[in-house]
Amino acid sequence: MDHAPTPDLDALHRRYDGPAPAGALRKARLGGTARADALRRSAILALHDTLAAEARLGVARRRELLSWADSASDAWLARLAATLAHHRHAAVALRLSGTRIPNRAPAPA
């Protein structure tokens, strides 16, 4: 297996005197912006699928422990249901958006 640097990676190292920015270096190592974005999108979808499955299991276990009367006012069950709804909505929105990837919220100043 040949580990020769790619032309994009060579150009990136020539462009900067010091270390290259982490985002640009990651994209160059992965073979370009399109591939890096596709891998990021796939990872985000997998994360939302996993977290939705965990929340769904949590809801099922919590409902099993509660009576029908107690389940309507249970704060923990409401939190789990909101978490499940959030991750389902995020996964569906990402799938419907095509190639557009939502950016993270800006850090508080």
BAKE-974786 format. One record per atom (N, C-alpha, C, O, CB): residue in three letters; x, y, z; atom name. Coordinates in steps of 0.05 Angstrom, whole numbers, plus 5000, padded with zeros to 4 digits. Glycine has a CB too. Layout:
BEGIN
 koltor    u    v    w semi
    ALA    X    Y    Z   CA
...
END
This chain:
BEGIN
 koltor    u    v    w semi
    MET 5017 4977 5000    N
    MET 5000 5000 5000   CA
    MET 5018 5025 5000    C
    MET 5036 5027 5017    O
    MET 4981 5000 5024   CB
    ASP 5013 5043 4982    N
    ASP 5029 5067 4979   CA
    ASP 5017 5089 4996    C
    ASP 4993 5095 4994    O
    ASP 5031 5075 4949   CB
    HIS 5034 5102 5011    N
    HIS 5025 5124 5028   CA
    HIS 5036 5150 5019    C
    HIS 5043 5168 5035    O
    HIS 5034 5119 5057   CB
    ALA 5038 5154 4993    N
    ALA 5048 5179 4982   CA
    ALA 5028 5202 4987    C
    ALA 5004 5197 4985    O
    ALA 5054 5176 4951   CB
    PRO 5038 5225 4993    N
    PRO 5020 5248 4997   CA
    PRO 5004 5255 4972    C
    PRO 5014 5252 4950    O
    PRO 5035 5273 5007   CB
    THR 4980 5263 4976    N
    THR 4963 5271 4954   CA
    THR 4971 5299 4944    C
    THR 4982 5314 4960    O
    THR 4932 5270 4961   CB
    PRO 4965 5306 4920    N
    PRO 4971 5333 4910   CA
    PRO 4958 5355 4927    C
    PRO 4970 5376 4932    O
    PRO 4963 5336 4881   CB
    ASP 4933 5350 4936    N
    ASP 4920 5370 4952   CA
    ASP 4934 5374 4979    C
    ASP 4936 5397 4988    O
    ASP 4891 5362 4957   CB
    LEU 4944 5353 4990    N
    LEU 4958 5355 5015   CA
    LEU 4985 5369 5012    C
    LEU 4993 5385 5028    O
    LEU 4963 5327 5027   CB
    ASP 4999 5363 4990    N
    ASP 5024 5377 4984   CA
    ASP 5019 5407 4981    C
    ASP 5034 5423 4992    O
    ASP 5037 5366 4959   CB
    ALA 4999 5414 4966    N
    ALA 4992 5443 4961   CA
    ALA 4985 5456 4988    C
    ALA 4992 5479 4992    O
    ALA 4970 5446 4941   CB
    LEU 4971 5442 5005    N
    LEU 4963 5453 5031   CA
    LEU 4988 5459 5048    C
    LEU 4990 5480 5060    O
    LEU 4945 5434 5046   CB
    HIS 5007 5441 5048    N
    HIS 5031 5445 5064   CA
    HIS 5048 5467 5053    C
    HIS 5062 5481 5068    O
    HIS 5048 5419 5066   CB
    ARG 5048 5471 5027    N
    ARG 5063 5493 5014   CA
    ARG 5050 5520 5020    C
    ARG 5064 5541 5020    O
    ARG 5066 5489 4984   CB
    ARG 5024 5520 5024    N
    ARG 5010 5545 5027   CA
    ARG 5015 5558 5055    C
    ARG 5015 5583 5057    O
    ARG 4980 5540 5024   CB
    TYR 5020 5542 5076    N
    TYR 5022 5553 5103   CA
    TYR 5051 5550 5113    C
    TYR 5064 5529 5108    O
    TYR 5003 5539 5122   CB
    ASP 5061 5571 5126    N
    ASP 5088 5569 5138   CA
    ASP 5088 5551 5163    C
    ASP 5106 5535 5167    O
    ASP 5098 5597 5146   CB
    GLY 5067 5553 5179    N
    GLY 5064 5537 5203   CA
    GLY 5046 5514 5198    C
    GLY 5042 5506 5175    O
    GLY 5054 5554 5227   CB
    PRO 5034 5503 5218    N
    PRO 5015 5481 5215   CA
    PRO 4990 5490 5199    C
    PRO 4981 5513 5203    O
    PRO 5007 5469 5242   CB
    ALA 4980 5473 5183    N
    ALA 4956 5480 5167   CA
    ALA 4932 5479 5186    C
    ALA 4932 5464 5205    O
    ALA 4953 5460 5143   CB
    PRO 4911 5494 5180    N
    PRO 4886 5493 5196   CA
    PRO 4875 5465 5196    C
    PRO 4876 5450 5176    O
    PRO 4865 5513 5185   CB
    ALA 4864 5457 5219    N
    ALA 4854 5430 5223   CA
    ALA 4833 5422 5202    C
    ALA 4833 5400 5192    O
    ALA 4844 5426 5251   CB
    GLY 4814 5440 5197    N
    GLY 4792 5434 5178   CA
    GLY 4802 5430 5150    C
    GLY 4794 5412 5136    O
    GLY 4772 5457 5178   CB
    ALA 4821 5447 5141    N
    ALA 4832 5444 5114   CA
    ALA 4849 5419 5112    C
    ALA 4848 5405 5092    O
    ALA 4849 5469 5107   CB
    LEU 4864 5412 5133    N
    LEU 4880 5388 5133   CA
    LEU 4862 5363 5132    C
    LEU 4869 5344 5118    O
    LEU 4898 5387 5158   CB
    ARG 4840 5363 5147    N
    ARG 4822 5341 5147   CA
    ARG 4810 5337 5119    C
    ARG 4809 5314 5110    O
    ARG 4799 5345 5168   CB
    LYS 4801 5358 5107    N
    LYS 4789 5356 5080   CA
    LYS 4810 5346 5060    C
    LYS 4803 5330 5042    O
    LYS 4778 5383 5071   CB
    ALA 4835 5355 5062    N
    ALA 4855 5346 5043   CA
    ALA 4861 5316 5048    C
    ALA 4865 5301 5028    O
    ALA 4881 5362 5047   CB
    ARG 4862 5307 5072    N
    ARG 4868 5279 5078   CA
    ARG 4845 5261 5068    C
    ARG 4850 5238 5060    O
    ARG 4873 5274 5108   CB
    LEU 4821 5271 5070    N
    LEU 4798 5254 5062   CA
    LEU 4792 5255 5032    C
    LEU 4775 5241 5022    O
    LEU 4773 5264 5076   CB
    GLY 4806 5272 5017    N
    GLY 4803 5272 4988   CA
    GLY 4785 5294 4978    C
    GLY 4775 5291 4956    O
    GLY 4793 5246 4979   CB
    GLY 4782 5315 4993    N
    GLY 4766 5337 4983   CA
    GLY 4742 5344 5000    C
    GLY 4734 5329 5018    O
    GLY 4757 5332 4955   CB
    THR 4730 5367 4994    N
    THR 4708 5377 5010   CA
    THR 4683 5359 5007    C
    THR 4669 5354 5027    O
    THR 4701 5405 5001   CB
    ALA 4678 5350 4983    N
    ALA 4653 5334 4979   CA
    ALA 4654 5308 4995    C
    ALA 4635 5300 5007    O
    ALA 4650 5327 4949   CB
    ARG 4677 5295 4995    N
    ARG 4679 5269 5009   CA
    ARG 4679 5274 5040    C
    ARG 4666 5259 5055    O
    ARG 4706 5255 5002   CB
    ALA 4692 5295 5049    N
    ALA 4692 5302 5077   CA
    ALA 4664 5308 5087    C
    ALA 4655 5300 5108    O
    ALA 4711 5326 5083   CB
    ASP 4649 5323 5071    N
    ASP 4621 5330 5078   CA
    ASP 4603 5305 5078    C
    ASP 4586 5302 5095    O
    ASP 4609 5351 5059   CB
    ALA 4607 5287 5059    N
    ALA 4592 5262 5058   CA
    ALA 4597 5245 5083    C
    ALA 4579 5234 5094    O
    ALA 4598 5246 5032   CB
    LEU 4622 5243 5091    N
    LEU 4629 5228 5115   CA
    LEU 4618 5241 5140    C
    LEU 4608 5227 5158    O
    LEU 4660 5225 5117   CB
    ARG 4619 5267 5141    N
    ARG 4608 5282 5164   CA
    ARG 4577 5277 5165    C
    ARG 4567 5272 5187    O
    ARG 4614 5312 5162   CB
    ARG 4564 5279 5143    N
    ARG 4535 5275 5142   CA
    ARG 4528 5247 5151    C
    ARG 4509 5243 5166    O
    ARG 4524 5280 5114   CB
    SER 4543 5227 5141    N
    SER 4538 5199 5149   CA
    SER 4542 5195 5179    C
    SER 4527 5181 5192    O
    SER 4557 5181 5133   CB
    ALA 4562 5208 5190    N
    ALA 4568 5205 5219   CA
    ALA 4546 5218 5235    C
    ALA 4537 5208 5256    O
    ALA 4595 5218 5226   CB
    ILE 4536 5241 5226    N
    ILE 4514 5255 5240   CA
    ILE 4489 5238 5240    C
    ILE 4475 5236 5260    O
    ILE 4509 5283 5228   CB
    LEU 4483 5227 5217    N
    LEU 4459 5209 5215   CA
    LEU 4461 5185 5233    C
    LEU 4442 5178 5246    O
    LEU 4455 5200 5186   CB
    ALA 4485 5173 5233    N
    ALA 4489 5150 5251   CA
    ALA 4486 5157 5280    C
    ALA 4474 5142 5296    O
    ALA 4517 5137 5246   CB
    LEU 4496 5181 5287    N
    LEU 4493 5190 5315   CA
    LEU 4464 5194 5323    C
    LEU 4455 5185 5344    O
    LEU 4509 5216 5320   CB
    HIS 4449 5208 5305    N
    HIS 4420 5212 5311   CA
    HIS 4405 5186 5312    C
    HIS 4387 5183 5329    O
    HIS 4408 5231 5290   CB
    ASP 4411 5167 5294    N
    ASP 4398 5141 5295   CA
    ASP 4403 5127 5321    C
    ASP 4385 5115 5333    O
    ASP 4407 5124 5271   CB
    THR 4428 5127 5330    N
    THR 4435 5114 5355   CA
    THR 4422 5127 5379    C
    THR 4411 5113 5396    O
    THR 4466 5114 5359   CB
    LEU 4423 5153 5380    N
    LEU 4411 5167 5403   CA
    LEU 4380 5164 5403    C
    LEU 4368 5162 5425    O
    LEU 4418 5197 5402   CB
    ALA 4368 5163 5380    N
    ALA 4339 5159 5379   CA
    ALA 4332 5131 5388    C
    ALA 4312 5127 5402    O
    ALA 4328 5163 5350   CB
    ALA 4348 5111 5381    N
    ALA 4343 5084 5390   CA
    ALA 4346 5081 5420    C
    ALA 4330 5068 5433    O
    ALA 4363 5064 5376   CB
    GLU 4366 5095 5431    N
    GLU 4370 5094 5461   CA
    GLU 4346 5108 5475    C
    GLU 4337 5098 5495    O
    GLU 4396 5108 5468   CB
    ALA 4337 5130 5464    N
    ALA 4314 5144 5476   CA
    ALA 4289 5127 5474    C
    ALA 4273 5126 5492    O
    ALA 4310 5171 5463   CB
    ARG 4285 5114 5451    N
    ARG 4262 5097 5447   CA
    ARG 4262 5074 5467    C
    ARG 4241 5067 5478    O
    ARG 4261 5085 5418   CB
    LEU 4285 5062 5472    N
    LEU 4287 5041 5491   CA
    LEU 4282 5051 5520    C
    LEU 4269 5038 5536    O
    LEU 4315 5028 5490   CB
    GLY 4292 5075 5525    N
    GLY 4287 5088 5552   CA
    GLY 4258 5093 5556    C
    GLY 4248 5089 5578    O
    GLY 4303 5113 5554   CB
    VAL 4244 5103 5536    N
    VAL 4215 5108 5538   CA
    VAL 4200 5082 5544    C
    VAL 4183 5081 5561    O
    VAL 4204 5121 5512   CB
    ALA 4207 5061 5529    N
    ALA 4194 5035 5533   CA
    ALA 4198 5024 5561    C
    ALA 4180 5014 5574    O
    ALA 4204 5015 5512   CB
    ARG 4223 5026 5571    N
    ARG 4229 5016 5598   CA
    ARG 4214 5033 5619    C
    ARG 4204 5022 5639    O
    ARG 4259 5017 5603   CB
    ARG 4214 5059 5615    N
    ARG 4201 5077 5635   CA
    ARG 4171 5072 5635    C
    ARG 4159 5071 5657    O
    ARG 4207 5106 5629   CB
    ARG 4158 5069 5612    N
    ARG 4130 5065 5611   CA
    ARG 4122 5038 5623    C
    ARG 4100 5034 5634    O
    ARG 4120 5066 5582   CB
    GLU 4140 5019 5621    N
    GLU 4135 4992 5633   CA
    GLU 4134 4994 5664    C
    GLU 4119 4979 5676    O
    GLU 4158 4972 5625   CB
    LEU 4148 5013 5675    N
    LEU 4149 5016 5704   CA
    LEU 4126 5032 5715    C
    LEU 4119 5029 5739    O
    LEU 4175 5029 5713   CB
    LEU 4113 5048 5699    N
    LEU 4092 5066 5708   CA
    LEU 4064 5056 5702    C
    LEU 4060 5041 5682    O
    LEU 4096 5094 5696   CB
    SER 4045 5064 5718    N
    SER 4017 5059 5711   CA
    SER 4009 5079 5690    C
    SER 4023 5098 5685    O
    SER 3999 5061 5737   CB
    TRP 3986 5074 5678    N
    TRP 3977 5093 5656   CA
    TRP 3971 5120 5668    C
    TRP 3976 5140 5654    O
    TRP 3953 5082 5642   CB
    ALA 3962 5122 5693    N
    ALA 3955 5147 5705   CA
    ALA 3981 5163 5712    C
    ALA 3981 5187 5709    O
    ALA 3939 5143 5731   CB
    ASP 4001 5149 5721    N
    ASP 4026 5163 5728   CA
    ASP 4043 5171 5704    C
    ASP 4059 5190 5705    O
    ASP 4043 5144 5745   CB
    SER 4039 5158 5681    N
    SER 4056 5164 5658   CA
    SER 4050 5192 5646    C
    SER 4067 5204 5634    O
    SER 4051 5143 5636   CB
    ALA 4026 5202 5650    N
    ALA 4019 5228 5639   CA
    ALA 4033 5251 5654    C
    ALA 4038 5272 5642    O
    ALA 3989 5233 5641   CB
    SER 4040 5247 5679    N
    SER 4053 5269 5694   CA
    SER 4082 5263 5701    C
    SER 4094 5278 5717    O
    SER 4038 5273 5720   CB
    ASP 4093 5243 5689    N
    ASP 4121 5235 5696   CA
    ASP 4141 5253 5680    C
    ASP 4141 5253 5655    O
    ASP 4126 5205 5689   CB
    ALA 4157 5268 5695    N
    ALA 4176 5287 5682   CA
    ALA 4198 5272 5667    C
    ALA 4206 5280 5645    O
    ALA 4188 5305 5703   CB
    TRP 4207 5249 5678    N
    TRP 4228 5234 5665   CA
    TRP 4219 5223 5638    C
    TRP 4234 5223 5618    O
    TRP 4238 5211 5683   CB
    LEU 4195 5213 5638    N
    LEU 4183 5202 5613   CA
    LEU 4180 5225 5592    C
    LEU 4184 5220 5568    O
    LEU 4156 5188 5618   CB
    ALA 4172 5248 5601    N
    ALA 4169 5271 5583   CA
    ALA 4195 5279 5571    C
    ALA 4197 5286 5548    O
    ALA 4156 5295 5598   CB
    ARG 4216 5279 5587    N
    ARG 4243 5285 5578   CA
    ARG 4253 5265 5557    C
    ARG 4263 5273 5536    O
    ARG 4263 5287 5601   CB
    LEU 4248 5240 5563    N
    LEU 4256 5219 5543   CA
    LEU 4241 5221 5517    C
    LEU 4252 5218 5496    O
    LEU 4252 5191 5556   CB
    ALA 4215 5227 5519    N
    ALA 4199 5231 5495   CA
    ALA 4208 5255 5479    C
    ALA 4208 5254 5454    O
    ALA 4169 5234 5502   CB
    ALA 4216 5277 5493    N
    ALA 4226 5300 5479   CA
    ALA 4252 5295 5465    C
    ALA 4258 5304 5443    O
    ALA 4229 5324 5498   CB
    THR 4269 5279 5479    N
    THR 4295 5271 5467   CA
    THR 4291 5254 5442    C
    THR 4304 5259 5422    O
    THR 4312 5256 5487   CB
    LEU 4272 5236 5443    N
    LEU 4266 5219 5421   CA
    LEU 4256 5236 5397    C
    LEU 4264 5232 5374    O
    LEU 4246 5197 5428   CB
    ALA 4238 5254 5403    N
    ALA 4227 5271 5382   CA
    ALA 4248 5288 5369    C
    ALA 4248 5292 5345    O
    ALA 4204 5289 5394   CB
    HIS 4267 5299 5386    N
    HIS 4288 5315 5375   CA
    HIS 4306 5300 5356    C
    HIS 4311 5309 5334    O
    HIS 4305 5326 5398   CB
    HIS 4315 5276 5364    N
    HIS 4333 5261 5347   CA
    HIS 4319 5250 5322    C
    HIS 4331 5249 5300    O
    HIS 4345 5238 5362   CB
    ARG 4294 5243 5324    N
    ARG 4279 5235 5300   CA
    ARG 4276 5259 5281    C
    ARG 4281 5256 5257    O
    ARG 4251 5225 5307   CB
    HIS 4269 5282 5291    N
    HIS 4266 5306 5274   CA
    HIS 4292 5313 5261    C
    HIS 4293 5320 5237    O
    HIS 4255 5329 5291   CB
    ALA 4314 5313 5276    N
    ALA 4340 5320 5265   CA
    ALA 4349 5301 5243    C
    ALA 4360 5310 5223    O
    ALA 4361 5321 5288   CB
    ALA 4344 5275 5247    N
    ALA 4352 5255 5227   CA
    ALA 4335 5259 5201    C
    ALA 4345 5257 5179    O
    ALA 4349 5226 5238   CB
    VAL 4309 5263 5205    N
    VAL 4292 5267 5181   CA
    VAL 4299 5292 5167    C
    VAL 4300 5293 5142    O
    VAL 4262 5267 5190   CB
    ALA 4304 5314 5181    N
    ALA 4311 5339 5169   CA
    ALA 4337 5337 5153    C
    ALA 4340 5348 5132    O
    ALA 4314 5361 5190   CB
    LEU 4356 5322 5165    N
    LEU 4382 5318 5151   CA
    LEU 4378 5301 5126    C
    LEU 4391 5307 5105    O
    LEU 4402 5305 5169   CB
    ARG 4362 5281 5127    N
    ARG 4357 5264 5104   CA
    ARG 4342 5280 5082    C
    ARG 4348 5276 5058    O
    ARG 4340 5240 5111   CB
    LEU 4324 5297 5089    N
    LEU 4309 5313 5070   CA
    LEU 4325 5336 5058    C
    LEU 4319 5346 5036    O
    LEU 4284 5324 5082   CB
    SER 4345 5345 5072    N
    SER 4361 5368 5063   CA
    SER 4380 5361 5040    C
    SER 4391 5379 5028    O
    SER 4377 5379 5086   CB
    GLY 4383 5336 5034    N
    GLY 4401 5328 5013   CA
    GLY 4430 5330 5021    C
    GLY 4439 5316 5040    O
    GLY 4396 5345 4988   CB
    THR 4445 5348 5008    N
    THR 4473 5350 5015   CA
    THR 4479 5372 5035    C
    THR 4502 5374 5045    O
    THR 4489 5355 4990   CB
    ARG 4460 5389 5041    N
    ARG 4465 5411 5060   CA
    ARG 4468 5400 5088    C
    ARG 4451 5384 5097    O
    ARG 4443 5432 5058   CB
    ILE 4489 5408 5102    N
    ILE 4493 5399 5129   CA
    ILE 4490 5423 5148    C
    ILE 4503 5444 5144    O
    ILE 4522 5387 5132   CB
    PRO 4472 5421 5167    N
    PRO 4468 5443 5186   CA
    PRO 4493 5448 5202    C
    PRO 4506 5429 5211    O
    PRO 4444 5438 5204   CB
    ASN 4501 5473 5205    N
    ASN 4524 5480 5221   CA
    ASN 4518 5479 5250    C
    ASN 4494 5482 5258    O
    ASN 4535 5508 5213   CB
    ARG 4538 5476 5266    N
    ARG 4534 5477 5295   CA
    ARG 4528 5506 5304    C
    ARG 4535 5525 5290    O
    ARG 4559 5467 5310   CB
    ALA 4514 5507 5326    N
    ALA 4507 5534 5337   CA
    ALA 4533 5548 5344    C
    ALA 4552 5535 5354    O
    ALA 4488 5532 5361   CB
    PRO 4534 5574 5341    N
    PRO 4559 5589 5349   CA
    PRO 4563 5588 5379    C
    PRO 4544 5587 5394    O
    PRO 4557 5618 5339   CB
    ALA 4588 5588 5387    N
    ALA 4595 5587 5415   CA
    ALA 4587 5613 5428    C
    ALA 4589 5634 5416    O
    ALA 4625 5581 5419   CB
    PRO 4577 5612 5453    N
    PRO 4570 5637 5467   CA
    PRO 4595 5654 5471    C
    PRO 4617 5645 5476    O
    PRO 4557 5630 5494   CB
    ALA 4591 5680 5469    N
    ALA 4613 5699 5471   CA
    ALA 4620 5705 5500    C
    ALA 4638 5720 5506    O
    ALA 4607 5725 5457   CB
END
